[in-house]
Amino acid sequence: MSRDTFHHCEDSRGHRQVFVNGNKISRVVWADEERGVVCFHPEPLRCHRRGPLRVYSRKLRGKVTVVFNDEAKTK
């Protein structure tokens, strides 16, 4: 996707921190700031019950904020 508000792990824009309603979320697969949705893998990692090669993931909704690590270091 070419939108600046959509972030995923393979978009080559560097490491970043993702917050939903002010809470930091780790293991994020993708995040959409415009729509307020984040997909992540909760800990501990586990297999999805419908497929042995799929990892269980969850979606969170709320106020999504993405901060690039370069911006976080300067603040």
MMTF fields as JSON, N, C-alpha, C and O atoms, coordinates in Angstrom:
{
  "mmtfVersion": "1.0.0",
  "mmtfProducer": "UNKNOWN",
  "numBonds": 299,
  "numAtoms": 300,
  "numGroups": 75,
  "numChains": 1,
  "numModels": 1,
  "chainsPerModel": [1],
  "groupsPerChain": [75],
  "chainIdList": ["A"],
  "bondAtomList": [4, 2, 8, 6, 12, 10, 16, 14, 20, 18, 24, 22, 28, 26, 32, 30, 36, 34, 40, 38, 44, 42, 48, 46, 52, 50, 56, 54, 60, 58, 64, 62, 68, 66, 72, 70, 76, 74, 80, 78, 84, 82, 88, 86, 92, 90, 96, 94, 100, 98, 104, 102, 108, 106, 112, 110, 116, 114, 120, 118, 124, 122, 128, 126, 132, 130, 136, 134, 140, 138, 144, 142, 148, 146, 152, 150, 156, 154, 160, 158, 164, 162, 168, 166, 172, 170, 176, 174, 180, 178, 184, 182, 188, 186, 192, 190, 196, 194, 200, 198, 204, 202, 208, 206, 212, 210, 216, 214, 220, 218, 224, 222, 228, 226, 232, 230, 236, 234, 240, 238, 244, 242, 248, 246, 252, 250, 256, 254, 260, 258, 264, 262, 268, 266, 272, 270, 276, 274, 280, 278, 284, 282, 288, 286, 292, 290, 296, 294],
  "bondOrderList": [1, 1, 1, 1, 1, 1, 1, 1, 1, 1, 1, 1, 1, 1, 1, 1, 1, 1, 1, 1, 1, 1, 1, 1, 1, 1, 1, 1, 1, 1, 1, 1, 1, 1, 1, 1, 1, 1, 1, 1, 1, 1, 1, 1, 1, 1, 1, 1, 1, 1, 1, 1, 1, 1, 1, 1, 1, 1, 1, 1, 1, 1, 1, 1, 1, 1, 1, 1, 1, 1, 1, 1, 1, 1],
  "groupList": [{"groupName": "MET", "atomNameList": ["N", "CA", "C", "O"], "elementList": ["N", "C", "C", "O"], "formalChargeList": [0, 0, 0, 0], "bondAtomList": [1, 0, 2, 1, 3, 2], "bondOrderList": [1, 1, 2], "singleLetterCode": "M", "chemCompType": "L-PEPTIDE LINKING"}, {"groupName": "SER", "atomNameList": ["N", "CA", "C", "O"], "elementList": ["N", "C", "C", "O"], "formalChargeList": [0, 0, 0, 0], "bondAtomList": [1, 0, 2, 1, 3, 2], "bondOrderList": [1, 1, 2], "singleLetterCode": "S", "chemCompType": "L-PEPTIDE LINKING"}, {"groupName": "ARG", "atomNameList": ["N", "CA", "C", "O"], "elementList": ["N", "C", "C", "O"], "formalChargeList": [0, 0, 0, 0], "bondAtomList": [1, 0, 2, 1, 3, 2], "bondOrderList": [1, 1, 2], "singleLetterCode": "R", "chemCompType": "L-PEPTIDE LINKING"}, {"groupName": "ASP", "atomNameList": ["N", "CA", "C", "O"], "elementList": ["N", "C", "C", "O"], "formalChargeList": [0, 0, 0, 0], "bondAtomList": [1, 0, 2, 1, 3, 2], "bondOrderList": [1, 1, 2], "singleLetterCode": "D", "chemCompType": "L-PEPTIDE LINKING"}, {"groupName": "THR", "atomNameList": ["N", "CA", "C", "O"], "elementList": ["N", "C", "C", "O"], "formalChargeList": [0, 0, 0, 0], "bondAtomList": [1, 0, 2, 1, 3, 2], "bondOrderList": [1, 1, 2], "singleLetterCode": "T", "chemCompType": "L-PEPTIDE LINKING"}, {"groupName": "PHE", "atomNameList": ["N", "CA", "C", "O"], "elementList": ["N", "C", "C", "O"], "formalChargeList": [0, 0, 0, 0], "bondAtomList": [1, 0, 2, 1, 3, 2], "bondOrderList": [1, 1, 2], "singleLetterCode": "F", "chemCompType": "L-PEPTIDE LINKING"}, {"groupName": "HIS", "atomNameList": ["N", "CA", "C", "O"], "elementList": ["N", "C", "C", "O"], "formalChargeList": [0, 0, 0, 0], "bondAtomList": [1, 0, 2, 1, 3, 2], "bondOrderList": [1, 1, 2], "singleLetterCode": "H", "chemCompType": "L-PEPTIDE LINKING"}, {"groupName": "CYS", "atomNameList": ["N", "CA", "C", "O"], "elementList": ["N", "C", "C", "O"], "formalChargeList": [0, 0, 0, 0], "bondAtomList": [1, 0, 2, 1, 3, 2], "bondOrderList": [1, 1, 2], "singleLetterCode": "C", "chemCompType": "L-PEPTIDE LINKING"}, {"groupName": "GLU", "atomNameList": ["N", "CA", "C", "O"], "elementList": ["N", "C", "C", "O"], "formalChargeList": [0, 0, 0, 0], "bondAtomList": [1, 0, 2, 1, 3, 2], "bondOrderList": [1, 1, 2], "singleLetterCode": "E", "chemCompType": "L-PEPTIDE LINKING"}, {"groupName": "GLY", "atomNameList": ["N", "CA", "C", "O"], "elementList": ["N", "C", "C", "O"], "formalChargeList": [0, 0, 0, 0], "bondAtomList": [1, 0, 2, 1, 3, 2], "bondOrderList": [1, 1, 2], "singleLetterCode": "G", "chemCompType": "PEPTIDE LINKING"}, {"groupName": "GLN", "atomNameList": ["N", "CA", "C", "O"], "elementList": ["N", "C", "C", "O"], "formalChargeList": [0, 0, 0, 0], "bondAtomList": [1, 0, 2, 1, 3, 2], "bondOrderList": [1, 1, 2], "singleLetterCode": "Q", "chemCompType": "L-PEPTIDE LINKING"}, {"groupName": "VAL", "atomNameList": ["N", "CA", "C", "O"], "elementList": ["N", "C", "C", "O"], "formalChargeList": [0, 0, 0, 0], "bondAtomList": [1, 0, 2, 1, 3, 2], "bondOrderList": [1, 1, 2], "singleLetterCode": "V", "chemCompType": "L-PEPTIDE LINKING"}, {"groupName": "ASN", "atomNameList": ["N", "CA", "C", "O"], "elementList": ["N", "C", "C", "O"], "formalChargeList": [0, 0, 0, 0], "bondAtomList": [1, 0, 2, 1, 3, 2], "bondOrderList": [1, 1, 2], "singleLetterCode": "N", "chemCompType": "L-PEPTIDE LINKING"}, {"groupName": "LYS", "atomNameList": ["N", "CA", "C", "O"], "elementList": ["N", "C", "C", "O"], "formalChargeList": [0, 0, 0, 0], "bondAtomList": [1, 0, 2, 1, 3, 2], "bondOrderList": [1, 1, 2], "singleLetterCode": "K", "chemCompType": "L-PEPTIDE LINKING"}, {"groupName": "ILE", "atomNameList": ["N", "CA", "C", "O"], "elementList": ["N", "C", "C", "O"], "formalChargeList": [0, 0, 0, 0], "bondAtomList": [1, 0, 2, 1, 3, 2], "bondOrderList": [1, 1, 2], "singleLetterCode": "I", "chemCompType": "L-PEPTIDE LINKING"}, {"groupName": "TRP", "atomNameList": ["N", "CA", "C", "O"], "elementList": ["N", "C", "C", "O"], "formalChargeList": [0, 0, 0, 0], "bondAtomList": [1, 0, 2, 1, 3, 2], "bondOrderList": [1, 1, 2], "singleLetterCode": "W", "chemCompType": "L-PEPTIDE LINKING"}, {"groupName": "ALA", "atomNameList": ["N", "CA", "C", "O"], "elementList": ["N", "C", "C", "O"], "formalChargeList": [0, 0, 0, 0], "bondAtomList": [1, 0, 2, 1, 3, 2], "bondOrderList": [1, 1, 2], "singleLetterCode": "A", "chemCompType": "L-PEPTIDE LINKING"}, {"groupName": "PRO", "atomNameList": ["N", "CA", "C", "O"], "elementList": ["N", "C", "C", "O"], "formalChargeList": [0, 0, 0, 0], "bondAtomList": [1, 0, 2, 1, 3, 2], "bondOrderList": [1, 1, 2], "singleLetterCode": "P", "chemCompType": "L-PEPTIDE LINKING"}, {"groupName": "LEU", "atomNameList": ["N", "CA", "C", "O"], "elementList": ["N", "C", "C", "O"], "formalChargeList": [0, 0, 0, 0], "bondAtomList": [1, 0, 2, 1, 3, 2], "bondOrderList": [1, 1, 2], "singleLetterCode": "L", "chemCompType": "L-PEPTIDE LINKING"}, {"groupName": "TYR", "atomNameList": ["N", "CA", "C", "O"], "elementList": ["N", "C", "C", "O"], "formalChargeList": [0, 0, 0, 0], "bondAtomList": [1, 0, 2, 1, 3, 2], "bondOrderList": [1, 1, 2], "singleLetterCode": "Y", "chemCompType": "L-PEPTIDE LINKING"}],
  "groupTypeList": [0, 1, 2, 3, 4, 5, 6, 6, 7, 8, 3, 1, 2, 9, 6, 2, 10, 11, 5, 11, 12, 9, 12, 13, 14, 1, 2, 11, 11, 15, 16, 3, 8, 8, 2, 9, 11, 11, 7, 5, 6, 17, 8, 17, 18, 2, 7, 6, 2, 2, 9, 17, 18, 2, 11, 19, 1, 2, 13, 18, 2, 9, 13, 11, 4, 11, 11, 5, 12, 3, 8, 16, 13, 4, 13],
  "groupIdList": [1, 2, 3, 4, 5, 6, 7, 8, 9, 10, 11, 12, 13, 14, 15, 16, 17, 18, 19, 20, 21, 22, 23, 24, 25, 26, 27, 28, 29, 30, 31, 32, 33, 34, 35, 36, 37, 38, 39, 40, 41, 42, 43, 44, 45, 46, 47, 48, 49, 50, 51, 52, 53, 54, 55, 56, 57, 58, 59, 60, 61, 62, 63, 64, 65, 66, 67, 68, 69, 70, 71, 72, 73, 74, 75],
  "secStructList": [7, 7, 7, 6, 6, 3, 3, 3, 6, 6, 1, 1, 1, 7, 7, 3, 3, 3, 3, 3, 6, 6, 3, 3, 3, 7, 1, 3, 3, 3, 3, 3, 6, 6, 6, 6, 3, 3, 3, 3, 7, 7, 1, 1, 7, 7, 5, 7, 6, 6, 7, 6, 6, 7, 5, 7, 7, 3, 3, 3, 3, 1, 7, 3, 3, 3, 3, 3, 2, 2, 2, 2, 2, 2, 7],
  "xCoordList": [0.832, 0.0, 0.881, 1.981, 0.401, 1.192, 0.756, 1.291, -0.196, -0.652, 0.38, 0.992, 0.566, 1.523, 0.998, 1.776, -0.305, -0.881, -0.943, -1.335, -0.561, -0.567, 0.87, 1.723, 1.138, 2.484, 2.448, 1.536, 3.447, 3.58, 5.052, 5.924, 5.317, 6.678, 7.646, 8.857, 7.174, 8.066, 7.988, 8.228, 7.664, 7.532, 8.824, 8.828, 9.912, 11.247, 11.312, 12.1, 10.496, 10.551, 11.227, 11.228, 11.795, 12.531, 11.702, 10.503, 12.386, 11.729, 10.894, 11.228, 9.802, 8.919, 8.181, 8.123, 7.622, 6.832, 5.372, 5.037, 4.499, 3.068, 2.34, 2.574, 1.457, 0.665, -0.815, -1.226, -1.614, -3.07, -3.639, -3.443, -4.333, -4.888, -3.815, -4.09, -2.596, -1.5, -0.724, 0.265, -1.128, -0.437, 0.451, 0.001, 1.73, 2.671, 2.339, 2.112, 2.311, 2.008, 3.255, 3.835, 3.67, 4.817, 4.334, 3.169, 5.23, 4.956, 3.847, 2.961, 3.902, 2.884, 3.184, 4.317, 2.163, 2.282, 1.977, 2.739, 0.873, 0.532, -0.32, -0.966, -0.305, -1.08, -1.614, -0.912, -2.851, -3.487, -3.935, -4.919, -3.195, -3.508, -4.836, -5.577, -5.142, -6.365, -7.614, -8.575, -7.614, -8.777, -8.751, -9.772, -7.595, -7.5, -7.479, -8.1, -6.755, -6.7, -5.242, -4.42, -4.927, -3.593, -3.736, -4.56, -2.942, -2.891, -1.552, -0.504, -1.586, -0.357, -0.429, -1.5, 0.739, 0.835, 1.025, 2.064, 0.038, 0.189, 1.193, 1.447, 1.755, 2.677, 1.904, 0.953, 2.243, 3.236, 2.718, 1.511, 3.651, 3.259, 2.654, 3.134, 1.596, 0.973, 0.412, 0.177, 0.204, -0.329, -1.822, -2.527, -2.282, -3.711, -4.374, -3.788, -5.576, -6.212, -6.647, -6.849, -6.797, -7.245, -6.11, -6.355, -4.924, -3.81, -2.518, -2.179, -1.787, -0.559, 0.557, 1.472, 0.507, 1.575, 1.176, 1.844, 0.101, -0.361, -0.168, -0.402, 0.257, 0.445, -0.807, -1.345, -1.262, -2.452, -2.201, -1.15, -3.148, -3.022, -4.332, -5.389, -4.24, -5.415, -5.406, -4.373, -6.574, -6.695, -7.196, -8.097, -6.6, -7.024, -7.54, -7.043, -8.531, -9.085, -9.002, -9.155, -8.762, -8.667, -7.851, -7.697, -7.329, -6.482, -5.086, -4.376, -4.685, -3.391, -2.392, -2.657, -1.228, -0.14, 1.113, 1.464, 1.794, 3.032, 4.16, 4.088, 5.214, 6.364, 7.591, 7.915, 8.278, 9.512, 10.586, 10.576, 11.516, 12.535, 13.424, 13.913, 13.65, 14.442, 13.755, 14.419, 12.435, 11.68, 11.628, 11.633, 11.578, 11.494, 12.798, 12.771, 13.947, 15.234, 15.445, 16.116, 14.881, 15.092, 14.181, 14.445, 13.12, 12.186, 12.652, 11.983],
  "yCoordList": [-1.174, 0.0, 1.243, 1.24, 2.271, 3.484, 4.577, 5.685, 4.286, 5.298, 5.488, 4.526, 6.725, 7.018, 6.631, 6.538, 6.402, 6.061, 4.56, 4.123, 3.753, 2.294, 1.824, 2.125, 1.081, 0.601, -0.918, -1.477, -1.589, -3.034, -3.382, -2.55, -4.621, -5.009, -5.044, -5.029, -5.089, -5.189, -3.969, -4.099, -2.802, -1.626, -0.816, 0.225, -1.267, -0.664, 0.786, 1.572, 1.145, 2.504, 2.538, 3.577, 1.431, 1.4, 0.944, 0.689, 0.852, 0.417, 1.554, 2.729, 1.18, 2.175, 1.583, 0.364, 2.443, 2.034, 2.323, 3.355, 1.392, 1.537, 1.625, 0.82, 2.61, 2.819, 2.785, 3.359, 2.107, 2.11, 2.667, 2.087, 3.776, 4.475, 4.763, 4.722, 5.054, 5.385, 4.199, 4.396, 2.969, 1.768, 1.222, 1.029, 0.973, 0.46, -0.998, -1.8, -1.337, -2.684, -3.245, -2.594, -4.446, -5.093, -6.195, -6.591, -6.68, -7.733, -7.333, -8.131, -6.109, -5.604, -6.101, -6.004, -6.635, -7.086, -5.92, -5.655, -5.227, -4.035, -3.11, -3.535, -1.836, -0.822, 0.192, 0.595, 0.598, 1.601, 2.757, 2.65, 3.864, 5.028, 5.661, 6.118, 5.694, 6.344, 5.618, 6.257, 4.297, 3.506, 3.115, 2.691, 3.25, 2.937, 1.457, 1.011, 0.669, -0.785, -1.232, -0.753, -2.168, -2.754, -4.264, -4.779, -4.982, -6.442, -6.825, -6.339, -7.691, -8.065, -9.518, -10.124, -10.072, -11.425, -11.326, -10.844, -11.774, -11.701, -12.737, -13.754, -12.449, -13.399, -14.307, -13.838, -15.561, -16.3, -16.605, -16.709, -16.748, -17.101, -18.496, -19.391, -18.676, -19.991, -20.183, -19.22, -21.431, -21.768, -21.501, -21.648, -21.109, -20.91, -22.276, -23.223, -22.402, -23.714, -24.264, -25.471, -23.408, -23.874, -24.155, -24.644, -23.87, -24.127, -24.3, -23.448, -25.371, -25.608, -24.619, -24.442, -23.976, -23.06, -21.59, -20.712, -21.322, -19.956, -19.581, -20.393, -18.355, -17.855, -17.083, -16.299, -17.314, -16.643, -15.143, -14.715, -14.349, -12.896, -12.287, -12.915, -11.058, -10.327, -8.936, -8.441, -8.313, -6.937, -6.061, -6.439, -4.895, -3.895, -2.677, -2.339, -2.026, -0.812, 0.318, 0.103, 1.506, 2.675, 3.764, 3.776, 4.68, 5.766, 5.209, 4.934, 5.041, 4.444, 5.554, 6.46, 5.46, 6.402, 5.611, 4.68, 5.977, 5.31, 6.323, 7.404, 5.964, 6.845, 6.115, 5.023, 6.721, 6.141, 6.266, 7.224, 5.311, 5.313, 6.547, 7.001, 7.105, 8.33, 9.482, 10.286, 9.574, 10.632, 10.406, 11.366, 9.142, 8.835, 9.194, 9.604, 9.048, 9.346, 10.84, 11.259, 11.646, 13.09, 13.749, 14.88, 13.081, 13.677, 13.496, 13.939],
  "zCoordList": [0.0, 0.0, 0.0, 0.554, -0.608, -0.725, 0.253, 0.211, 1.122, 2.08, 3.182, 3.646, 3.592, 4.661, 6.032, 6.981, 6.16, 7.455, 7.686, 8.768, 6.683, 6.826, 6.986, 6.152, 8.064, 8.361, 8.474, 9.083, 7.884, 8.064, 8.181, 7.928, 8.566, 8.936, 7.754, 7.976, 6.521, 5.364, 4.448, 3.248, 4.97, 4.11, 3.985, 3.329, 4.595, 4.464, 4.936, 4.409, 5.918, 6.466, 7.831, 8.49, 8.26, 9.511, 10.699, 10.594, 11.836, 13.063, 13.635, 13.484, 14.293, 14.889, 16.072, 16.235, 16.888, 18.038, 17.739, 17.159, 18.145, 17.884, 19.217, 20.119, 19.333, 20.531, 20.167, 19.159, 20.992, 20.848, 22.143, 23.211, 22.053, 23.218, 24.269, 25.468, 23.817, 24.716, 25.246, 25.952, 24.938, 25.399, 24.287, 23.157, 24.623, 23.629, 23.311, 24.217, 22.024, 21.566, 20.893, 20.024, 21.287, 20.655, 19.717, 19.759, 18.88, 17.886, 16.918, 16.613, 16.444, 15.519, 14.112, 13.641, 13.441, 12.057, 11.121, 10.192, 11.36, 10.592, 11.445, 12.403, 11.075, 11.79, 10.792, 9.865, 10.988, 10.136, 11.025, 11.756, 10.95, 11.786, 11.4, 12.27, 10.125, 9.645, 10.12, 10.548, 10.051, 10.456, 11.925, 12.465, 12.586, 14.007, 14.308, 15.273, 13.478, 13.655, 13.684, 12.904, 14.606, 14.712, 14.773, 15.529, 13.985, 14.039, 14.673, 14.248, 15.684, 16.386, 16.83, 16.85, 17.188, 17.725, 19.239, 19.69, 20.04, 21.494, 22.001, 21.355, 23.174, 23.801, 24.727, 25.352, 24.856, 24.081, 22.683, 22.462, 21.74, 20.377, 20.377, 21.074, 19.59, 19.495, 18.095, 17.365, 17.74, 16.423, 16.381, 17.379, 15.218, 15.001, 14.956, 14.431, 15.49, 15.589, 14.236, 14.105, 13.227, 11.915, 10.943, 9.84, 11.313, 10.408, 11.173, 11.994, 10.934, 11.702, 11.368, 12.173, 10.213, 9.829, 9.968, 9.421, 10.691, 10.914, 12.375, 13.269, 12.609, 13.969, 14.372, 13.59, 15.602, 16.13, 16.209, 16.685, 15.751, 15.817, 16.303, 16.242, 16.783, 17.266, 16.667, 16.216, 16.671, 16.194, 17.329, 18.078, 17.439, 18.414, 17.666, 16.592, 18.238, 17.646, 18.662, 19.865, 18.167, 19.029, 18.361, 17.139, 19.164, 18.65, 18.442, 19.409, 17.184, 16.84, 16.543, 15.753, 17.202, 16.978, 16.66, 17.385, 15.576, 15.177, 15.272, 14.687, 16.02, 16.207, 15.688, 16.156, 14.716, 14.211, 15.282, 16.056, 15.34, 16.386, 16.317, 17.352, 15.129, 15.024, 15.74, 16.395, 15.627, 16.296, 17.8, 18.571, 18.224, 19.652, 20.36, 21.52, 19.68, 20.3, 20.484, 21.427, 19.595, 19.694, 20.712, 21.118, 21.137, 22.101, 23.512, 24.445]
}
